[in-house]
Amino acid sequence: MPMMKNLQQQASIAVGNSSVVVKTVAVLLVFGYFLTFIHSITDHITVTPGHFAWVWTYASHSFIELHFWDVIIDIAVIILCGKLLEPLWGAMDMLIFYVVVTTFVAIATQFLYLSLYMVTKNVEYLFDTHICGQAGFIAGFSVAVKQVMPDHVLLASPFGKLRNTHIPLLLLIVAITLRLCQLLEGPYPFMFGFGILISWIYLRFYQKHGNGNRGDMGDNFSFASFFPSQLQPIISILSNTIFLALVKVKICKKPQRKYDISSSSTIQITLPGTDPQDAERRRQVALKALNERLSKSDQGPKWPSLDDEEASKSSESSGADAKKVEGKSKYRICSVTNPRLQRKQERTRGEQNTRFMINVMFIQCVEYVNLF
């Protein structure tokens, strides 16, 4: 059929133009699908909650899919990831993201089923459950797209606009619904939910950027931003409380702010992560106000005119032009070397530096409040 040939041609072009990482993952997915026809091998290449010693399954489970349509979906997501994220991150960072998400999703899902066994004493949770597939990475990909293009409109309808920022929670609801309808395997919704959480933690706090900073502390990538606007205030309170508790027990670290003072009138503030539009706009407003304050403080009190005073004195004494010039220079030298004047100038500079530091601390406090 012409349509099928066209689809095959487009798929081959997409895979052919992809990087080595994308091609390798796609080939391993196809190979892993054919391995599922050998039932004796399946148990040894998927994560089973009751088998802790099979550590190699944390690396192999993501390439094992039990249905061919899942393989097609996984390959499509990998190709999209290569087109959207790899040009921004690079192949190595994309591979690190893949390994981190899939590995920790498997570990978290395994411990969840162990907890279910401890509560229910149902042995099926230990040895009849197989954790495999790319559900966690698909969730992580949706989170990464939300970070990169949060306001991109996917669908405009009479009910509102569907944006990338809505996709992770929407897909999770769809996965839970399909599981309740017995259309998905048991671990799938759990893996998807852990994929959202783990990918957000990695991108929020640990991903290393080219400028040496880590994470993305933008307001549009806070944990509350995954939820509807009506629930965001409540979620923000809970997430901030949990984060501060983790900082207190030294599991997490406070984000570091770096202030580069290039001159006495301007400041350049560098924050970790990307620069979202809302944070950049807020920084520009703060910097504008700070620069206005500093420019006003730099304009010190105007001293009385020395020329008029010297002119009157010299005209009274001699009236000669040469003596008037000499008197001016002598008076200015005395004024510069006057200890009282020097102390007053030093106090003025000290007050300016104090006001400058107070303004810097004010901006730091504003940025810390907007952490989540």
C-alpha positions as CSV (number, residue, x, y, z in Angstrom):
1,M,0.0,0.0,0.0
2,P,1.3,3.5,-0.8
3,M,0.6,4.8,2.8
4,M,2.5,1.9,4.4
5,K,5.4,2.4,2.1
6,N,5.4,6.1,2.9
7,L,5.4,5.5,6.6
8,Q,8.2,3.0,6.2
9,Q,10.2,5.4,4.2
10,Q,9.7,8.2,6.7
11,A,10.6,5.9,9.6
12,S,13.8,4.7,7.9
13,I,14.8,8.4,7.2
14,A,14.1,9.3,10.8
15,V,16.2,6.5,12.2
16,G,18.9,7.0,9.6
17,N,19.3,10.7,10.6
18,S,19.4,9.9,14.3
19,S,22.5,9.7,16.5
20,V,24.3,6.5,17.6
21,V,22.6,6.6,21.0
22,V,19.1,6.6,19.4
23,K,20.0,3.9,16.9
24,T,21.5,1.7,19.6
25,V,18.4,2.0,21.8
26,A,16.1,1.3,18.9
27,V,18.0,-1.8,17.9
28,L,18.1,-3.1,21.5
29,L,14.3,-2.6,21.8
30,V,13.7,-4.7,18.7
31,F,16.1,-7.4,19.9
32,G,14.6,-7.4,23.4
33,Y,11.1,-7.9,22.0
34,F,12.2,-11.0,20.1
35,L,13.8,-12.4,23.3
36,T,10.4,-12.3,25.0
37,F,9.3,-15.3,22.8
38,I,11.8,-17.4,24.8
39,H,9.9,-17.6,28.1
40,S,12.8,-19.1,30.1
41,I,14.9,-16.0,29.4
42,T,12.2,-13.4,30.2
43,D,12.4,-13.9,33.9
44,H,16.2,-13.3,33.8
45,I,16.2,-10.1,31.9
46,T,13.3,-8.3,33.6
47,V,13.3,-6.9,37.2
48,T,11.6,-9.2,39.6
49,P,10.8,-7.8,43.0
50,G,11.8,-11.0,44.8
51,H,15.3,-11.2,43.2
52,F,17.6,-8.6,44.6
53,A,20.8,-10.2,43.3
54,W,19.9,-9.9,39.7
55,V,21.5,-6.5,39.3
56,W,21.9,-6.8,35.5
57,T,18.2,-6.6,35.1
58,Y,18.3,-2.9,36.0
59,A,20.2,-2.4,32.8
60,S,18.2,-4.8,30.6
61,H,14.6,-4.4,31.7
62,S,14.0,-1.1,29.8
63,F,14.7,-2.9,26.4
64,I,12.1,-5.6,27.1
65,E,8.6,-5.1,25.8
66,L,5.9,-7.7,25.7
67,H,3.8,-6.2,22.9
68,F,4.9,-5.0,19.4
69,W,2.9,-1.8,19.6
70,D,4.8,-0.9,22.8
71,V,8.1,-1.3,20.8
72,I,6.7,1.1,18.1
73,I,5.8,3.7,20.7
74,D,9.1,3.4,22.5
75,I,11.1,3.8,19.2
76,A,9.0,6.9,18.3
77,V,9.7,8.5,21.7
78,I,13.4,7.8,21.4
79,I,13.5,9.4,18.0
80,L,11.6,12.4,19.2
81,C,14.0,12.6,22.2
82,G,16.9,12.6,19.8
83,K,15.3,15.4,17.7
84,L,14.2,17.7,20.5
85,L,16.6,17.1,23.5
86,E,19.8,15.8,22.0
87,P,20.6,19.1,20.1
88,L,20.2,21.0,23.4
89,W,21.9,18.5,25.8
90,G,24.2,16.5,23.6
91,A,24.3,12.7,23.1
92,M,26.1,12.0,26.4
93,D,23.8,14.0,28.6
94,M,20.8,12.3,26.9
95,L,22.3,8.9,27.6
96,I,22.9,9.8,31.2
97,F,19.3,11.0,31.5
98,Y,18.1,7.7,30.0
99,V,20.2,5.6,32.4
100,V,19.3,7.6,35.5
101,V,15.6,7.5,34.8
102,T,15.2,3.9,33.8
103,T,17.5,2.5,36.6
104,F,15.9,4.4,39.5
105,V,12.4,3.8,38.2
106,A,13.1,0.1,38.3
107,I,14.5,0.3,41.8
108,A,11.6,2.4,43.1
109,T,9.0,0.1,41.5
110,Q,10.7,-2.9,43.0
111,F,10.6,-1.5,46.5
112,L,6.9,-0.5,46.0
113,Y,6.0,-4.1,45.2
114,L,8.1,-5.3,48.2
115,S,6.0,-3.0,50.4
116,L,2.8,-4.4,48.9
117,Y,4.0,-7.9,49.7
118,M,4.8,-6.9,53.3
119,V,1.3,-5.5,53.6
120,T,-0.7,-8.2,51.8
121,K,1.6,-11.2,52.1
122,N,0.8,-12.0,48.5
123,V,3.6,-13.9,46.9
124,E,2.6,-12.9,43.4
125,Y,4.0,-9.5,44.1
126,L,7.4,-11.0,44.6
127,F,7.9,-13.5,41.8
128,D,5.0,-13.2,39.3
129,T,5.5,-9.5,38.7
130,H,7.9,-8.4,35.9
131,I,9.1,-4.8,35.7
132,C,10.1,-4.0,32.2
133,G,9.6,-1.5,29.4
134,Q,10.1,2.2,28.8
135,A,7.1,3.6,30.8
136,G,9.5,5.5,33.1
137,F,11.5,7.0,30.2
138,I,8.3,8.1,28.4
139,A,7.3,9.9,31.5
140,G,10.8,11.4,31.8
141,F,10.7,12.6,28.2
142,S,7.4,14.4,28.8
143,V,8.9,16.1,31.9
144,A,12.0,17.1,29.8
145,V,9.8,18.6,27.1
146,K,7.8,20.5,29.7
147,Q,11.1,22.0,30.9
148,V,12.3,23.0,27.5
149,M,9.0,24.2,25.9
150,P,6.5,24.6,28.7
151,D,4.2,27.0,26.9
152,H,4.1,25.3,23.5
153,V,0.4,24.7,22.5
154,L,-0.3,21.2,21.3
155,L,-4.0,21.5,20.9
156,A,-6.5,24.4,21.0
157,S,-10.1,23.4,21.8
158,P,-13.2,25.2,23.1
159,F,-12.3,23.9,26.6
160,G,-8.9,25.5,26.6
161,K,-5.4,25.0,25.2
162,L,-3.4,21.8,25.8
163,R,0.3,22.7,26.4
164,N,3.4,20.7,27.1
165,T,3.2,21.6,30.7
166,H,-0.1,19.6,31.0
167,I,1.2,16.4,29.3
168,P,2.9,14.6,32.2
169,L,-0.1,14.6,34.6
170,L,-2.5,14.0,31.7
171,L,-0.6,10.9,30.6
172,L,-0.4,9.6,34.2
173,I,-4.2,9.9,34.5
174,V,-4.6,8.0,31.2
175,A,-2.2,5.3,32.3
176,I,-4.1,4.8,35.6
177,T,-7.4,4.7,33.7
178,L,-6.2,2.1,31.2
179,R,-4.8,0.0,34.1
180,L,-8.2,0.1,35.8
181,C,-9.7,-1.1,32.6
182,Q,-7.2,-4.0,32.5
183,L,-5.6,-2.6,29.3
184,L,-2.1,-2.2,30.8
185,E,0.1,-4.4,32.9
186,G,0.2,-3.8,36.6
187,P,3.6,-2.1,37.0
188,Y,3.0,0.4,34.1
189,P,1.2,3.2,36.1
190,F,3.7,2.9,38.9
191,M,6.6,3.1,36.5
192,F,5.1,6.1,34.8
193,G,4.5,7.9,38.1
194,F,8.0,7.2,39.3
195,G,9.4,8.3,35.9
196,I,7.8,11.8,36.4
197,L,9.1,12.1,39.9
198,I,12.7,10.9,39.3
199,S,13.2,12.8,36.0
200,W,11.9,16.0,37.7
201,I,14.4,15.5,40.6
202,Y,17.3,14.9,38.3
203,L,16.5,17.9,36.0
204,R,15.6,20.1,38.9
205,F,18.6,19.6,41.1
206,Y,21.3,17.4,39.5
207,Q,21.6,17.9,35.8
208,K,24.9,19.6,35.0
209,H,25.0,22.5,32.5
210,G,27.7,23.9,30.4
211,N,28.2,26.9,32.6
212,G,29.0,24.7,35.6
213,N,25.6,25.1,37.3
214,R,23.3,22.3,38.2
215,G,19.6,21.9,37.9
216,D,16.8,24.3,36.9
217,M,15.3,26.4,39.7
218,G,12.8,28.2,37.5
219,D,9.3,28.9,38.7
220,N,7.8,27.3,35.7
221,F,9.5,24.0,36.5
222,S,8.6,23.8,40.2
223,F,6.8,20.6,41.4
224,A,3.6,22.5,41.8
225,S,3.6,23.5,38.2
226,F,2.7,19.9,37.2
227,F,-0.8,20.4,38.8
228,P,-3.7,22.7,37.9
229,S,-3.4,26.3,39.0
230,Q,-6.1,25.8,41.7
231,L,-4.0,23.2,43.5
232,Q,-0.6,24.8,43.0
233,P,-0.6,26.9,46.3
234,I,-1.3,23.8,48.4
235,I,1.3,21.7,46.5
236,S,3.8,24.5,46.9
237,I,3.4,24.5,50.7
238,L,3.9,20.7,50.8
239,S,6.8,20.6,48.4
240,N,8.6,23.5,50.2
241,T,8.1,21.9,53.5
242,I,9.5,18.5,52.3
243,F,12.5,20.2,50.6
244,L,13.4,22.3,53.7
245,A,13.2,19.1,55.8
246,L,15.5,17.3,53.4
247,V,17.9,20.2,53.5
248,K,17.9,20.2,57.2
249,V,18.9,16.5,57.4
250,K,21.5,17.2,54.7
251,I,20.0,14.9,52.0
252,C,19.5,17.9,49.7
253,K,21.5,21.1,49.4
254,K,20.4,24.6,49.2
255,P,20.8,26.0,45.7
256,Q,23.8,28.3,45.4
257,R,23.5,31.8,44.1
258,K,26.5,33.5,42.6
259,Y,26.8,37.3,42.4
260,D,29.4,38.7,40.1
261,I,30.0,42.4,40.9
262,S,31.5,43.9,37.7
263,S,31.3,47.6,38.8
264,S,29.9,49.8,41.5
265,S,26.7,50.5,39.5
266,T,25.7,47.2,38.0
267,I,25.4,43.6,39.1
268,Q,25.3,40.4,37.1
269,I,23.4,37.6,38.9
270,T,24.0,34.0,37.8
271,L,21.5,31.3,38.9
272,P,21.8,27.6,38.4
273,G,19.9,25.9,35.5
274,T,18.3,27.6,32.6
275,D,16.9,31.1,32.6
276,P,13.1,31.0,32.3
277,Q,11.3,34.0,31.0
278,D,9.5,34.8,34.2
279,A,12.7,34.6,36.3
280,E,14.6,36.7,33.8
281,R,11.9,39.3,33.8
282,R,11.8,39.4,37.6
283,R,15.6,39.8,37.7
284,Q,15.6,42.6,35.2
285,V,13.0,44.5,37.3
286,A,15.1,44.0,40.5
287,L,18.3,45.0,38.8
288,K,16.7,48.1,37.3
289,A,15.6,49.2,40.8
290,L,19.0,48.5,42.3
291,N,20.8,50.4,39.6
292,E,18.6,53.4,40.1
293,R,19.3,53.3,43.9
294,L,23.1,53.0,43.3
295,S,23.1,55.8,40.7
296,K,21.4,58.1,43.2
297,S,23.8,57.1,46.0
298,D,26.8,57.7,43.7
299,Q,25.7,61.3,43.2
300,G,27.2,62.8,46.4
301,P,26.4,66.2,47.9
302,K,27.5,69.0,45.8
303,W,30.4,71.0,47.2
304,P,30.4,74.8,47.0
305,S,32.2,76.4,44.1
306,L,35.8,76.9,44.8
307,D,36.4,79.2,41.9
308,D,34.1,82.0,43.1
309,E,35.6,81.9,46.6
310,E,39.2,82.0,45.3
311,A,38.4,84.7,42.8
312,S,37.0,87.0,45.6
313,K,40.0,86.3,47.8
314,S,42.6,86.8,45.1
315,S,40.9,90.0,43.8
316,E,41.0,91.5,47.3
317,S,44.7,90.7,47.9
318,S,46.4,91.5,44.6
319,G,44.0,91.4,41.7
320,A,46.6,89.9,39.4
321,D,45.7,86.9,37.2
322,A,48.8,85.0,37.9
323,K,48.3,85.2,41.6
324,K,44.6,84.2,41.3
325,V,45.6,81.0,39.4
326,E,48.3,80.2,42.0
327,G,45.7,80.8,44.8
328,K,43.3,78.4,43.1
329,S,45.8,75.6,42.8
330,K,47.0,76.0,46.4
331,Y,43.5,76.0,47.7
332,R,42.6,72.9,45.8
333,I,45.7,71.1,47.0
334,C,44.9,72.0,50.6
335,S,41.3,70.8,50.0
336,V,42.4,67.5,48.7
337,T,44.9,67.0,51.5
338,N,42.4,68.2,54.2
339,P,42.1,65.3,56.7
340,R,38.5,66.3,57.6
341,L,37.5,66.2,54.0
342,Q,39.2,62.8,53.5
343,R,37.3,61.3,56.5
344,K,34.0,62.6,55.1
345,Q,34.6,61.1,51.7
346,E,35.6,57.8,53.4
347,R,32.3,57.8,55.4
348,T,30.4,58.5,52.2
349,R,32.0,55.6,50.4
350,G,31.3,53.3,53.4
351,E,27.7,54.3,53.4
352,Q,27.4,53.5,49.6
353,N,29.0,50.1,50.1
354,T,26.7,49.3,53.0
355,R,23.6,50.3,50.9
356,F,25.0,48.2,48.0
357,M,25.4,45.1,50.1
358,I,21.9,45.5,51.6
359,N,20.4,45.6,48.1
360,V,22.4,42.5,47.1
361,M,21.0,40.6,50.2
362,F,17.5,41.8,49.3
363,I,17.7,40.3,45.8
364,Q,19.1,37.1,47.3
365,C,16.2,36.8,49.7
366,V,13.7,37.4,46.8
367,E,15.3,34.6,44.7
368,Y,15.3,32.2,47.7
369,V,11.6,32.8,48.4
370,N,10.8,32.0,44.7
371,L,12.8,28.7,44.9
372,F,9.8,26.5,44.3
